[in-house]
């Protein structure tokens, strides 16, 4: 009964590990998807930077035409510079989120590996318990056989004794 409790406890622990494994797999999948989305966003922002950089170059070429155009282009340049700074800030934030996601992915992967190792250990323990159980059952069966043989010998001895006594009484 103690072994049965241990066995049930091990089964519960195994179920908990499998639940944890499922949760970790789902979280890992979400992290991979988030990383992919962040990478895609990063590419889009890099394209925006390239486009804005081209626009800045064109603006610099036409600054010398007139003072009015110069003023307008300067405003355009400033807006583009602000957008680039915003994009760079976003890229830095995206990079940080990407690094965080990769770190979480590494932790989840490590936890998954530990969970797999725990599951293997638990399975091995359950096999060992089953072997011990089988050895105990075999031992009990052998004890019952020995007891049965002893009783049969006692019965045979009684019958032999009875036969001898009857034979002596007849003579």
C-alpha positions as CSV (number, residue, x, y, z in Angstrom):
1,X,0.0,0.0,0.0
2,X,3.0,2.3,0.7
3,X,4.4,1.3,-2.7
4,X,1.0,1.9,-4.3
5,X,1.0,5.4,-2.7
6,X,4.5,6.0,-4.0
7,X,3.5,4.7,-7.4
8,X,0.4,7.0,-7.5
9,X,2.6,9.9,-6.3
10,X,5.1,9.2,-9.0
11,X,2.3,9.1,-11.6
12,X,1.0,12.4,-10.3
13,X,4.4,13.9,-10.6
14,X,4.7,12.5,-14.1
15,X,1.4,14.1,-15.1
16,X,2.5,17.4,-13.5
17,X,5.8,17.2,-15.5
18,X,3.9,16.4,-18.7
19,X,1.6,19.4,-18.0
20,X,4.6,21.6,-17.4
21,X,6.2,20.2,-20.6
22,X,3.1,21.1,-22.6
23,X,3.0,24.6,-21.1
24,X,6.7,25.1,-21.8
25,X,6.3,23.9,-25.4
26,X,3.4,26.4,-25.9
27,X,5.4,29.2,-24.3
28,X,8.4,28.4,-26.5
29,X,6.1,28.4,-29.6
30,X,4.8,31.8,-28.6
31,X,8.3,33.1,-28.0
32,X,9.4,31.9,-31.5
33,X,6.4,33.5,-33.1
34,X,7.1,36.8,-31.2
35,X,10.8,36.6,-32.2
36,X,9.8,36.2,-35.9
37,X,7.4,39.1,-35.6
38,X,10.1,41.3,-34.0
39,X,12.5,40.3,-36.8
40,X,9.9,41.2,-39.4
41,X,9.3,44.5,-37.8
42,X,13.0,45.1,-37.6
43,X,13.3,44.5,-41.4
44,X,10.5,46.9,-42.1
45,X,12.1,49.6,-40.0
46,X,15.4,49.1,-41.7
47,X,13.7,49.6,-45.1
48,X,12.1,52.8,-43.7
49,X,15.5,54.1,-42.6
50,X,17.0,53.4,-46.1
51,X,14.1,55.2,-47.8
52,X,14.3,58.1,-45.4
53,X,18.1,58.3,-45.9
54,X,17.5,58.5,-49.7
55,X,15.0,61.2,-49.1
56,X,17.5,63.1,-47.0
57,X,20.1,62.9,-49.7
58,X,17.7,64.3,-52.3
59,X,16.8,67.1,-49.9
60,X,20.4,68.1,-49.5
61,X,20.9,68.3,-53.2
62,X,18.1,70.9,-53.7
63,X,18.8,73.0,-50.6
64,X,20.9,75.5,-52.6
65,X,18.1,76.3,-55.2
66,X,16.2,79.0,-53.2
67,X,15.9,80.3,-49.7
68,X,12.2,79.3,-49.6
69,X,13.0,75.8,-50.8
70,X,15.9,75.7,-48.4
71,X,13.5,76.4,-45.5
72,X,11.0,73.8,-46.6
73,X,13.7,71.2,-47.2
74,X,15.2,72.0,-43.8
75,X,11.8,71.2,-42.2
76,X,11.6,68.0,-44.2
77,X,15.1,67.1,-43.1
78,X,14.3,67.7,-39.5
79,X,11.1,65.6,-39.7
80,X,13.0,62.8,-41.4
81,X,15.8,63.1,-38.7
82,X,13.1,62.8,-36.0
83,X,11.6,59.8,-37.7
84,X,15.0,58.2,-38.0
85,X,15.7,58.9,-34.3
86,X,12.3,57.3,-33.5
87,X,13.0,54.4,-35.7
88,X,16.5,54.0,-34.2
89,X,14.9,54.1,-30.7
90,X,12.3,51.5,-31.9
91,X,15.1,49.4,-33.3
92,X,17.0,49.5,-30.0
93,X,13.8,48.6,-28.2
94,X,13.1,45.8,-30.7
95,X,16.7,44.6,-30.3
96,X,16.3,44.5,-26.6
97,X,12.9,42.6,-26.9
98,X,14.5,40.2,-29.3
99,X,17.4,39.6,-26.9
100,X,14.9,39.1,-24.1
101,X,12.8,36.7,-26.2
102,X,15.9,34.7,-27.1
103,X,17.0,34.5,-23.5
104,X,13.5,33.3,-22.5
105,X,13.6,30.8,-25.3
106,X,17.0,29.5,-24.0
107,X,15.5,29.2,-20.5
108,X,12.5,27.4,-21.8
109,X,14.6,25.1,-23.8
110,X,16.7,24.3,-20.7
111,X,13.6,23.7,-18.7
112,X,12.2,21.4,-21.4
113,X,15.5,19.4,-21.3
114,X,15.3,19.2,-17.5
115,X,11.7,18.1,-17.7
116,X,12.6,15.4,-20.2
117,X,15.4,14.3,-17.9
118,X,13.0,14.2,-14.9
119,X,10.5,12.2,-17.0
120,X,13.2,9.6,-17.9
121,X,14.3,9.4,-14.2
122,X,10.7,9.0,-13.2
123,X,10.1,6.3,-15.8
124,X,13.2,4.5,-14.6
125,X,12.1,4.7,-11.0
126,X,8.7,3.3,-11.9
127,X,10.4,0.4,-13.8
128,X,12.6,-0.3,-10.8
129,X,9.5,-0.3,-8.4
130,X,7.7,-2.7,-10.8
131,X,10.8,-5.0,-10.8
132,X,10.9,-4.9,-6.9
133,X,7.2,-5.6,-6.8
134,X,7.6,-8.6,-9.2
135,X,10.5,-9.9,-7.0
136,X,8.3,-9.6,-3.9
137,X,5.5,-11.5,-5.6
138,X,7.8,-14.2,-6.8
139,X,9.2,-14.5,-3.3
140,X,5.7,-14.9,-1.8
141,X,4.8,-17.5,-4.5
142,X,8.0,-19.5,-3.7
143,X,7.1,-19.3,0.1
144,X,3.6,-20.6,-0.7
145,X,5.1,-23.5,-2.8
146,X,7.5,-24.5,0.0
147,X,4.6,-24.4,2.6
148,X,2.4,-26.5,0.3
149,X,5.2,-29.0,-0.2
150,X,5.8,-29.1,3.6
151,X,2.1,-29.8,4.3
152,X,1.9,-32.4,1.6
153,X,4.9,-34.2,3.2
154,X,3.2,-33.9,6.7
155,X,0.0,-35.4,5.2
156,X,2.1,-38.2,3.6
157,X,3.9,-38.9,6.9
158,X,0.5,-39.1,8.7
159,X,-0.9,-41.4,6.1
160,X,2.3,-43.6,6.3
161,X,2.1,-43.6,10.1
162,X,-1.6,-44.5,10.0
163,X,-0.9,-47.3,7.5
164,X,1.9,-48.6,9.7
165,X,-0.4,-48.5,12.8
166,X,-3.2,-50.3,11.0
167,X,-0.7,-52.8,9.7
168,X,0.6,-53.4,13.2
169,X,-2.9,-53.8,14.6
170,X,-3.8,-56.4,12.0
171,X,-0.7,-58.5,13.0
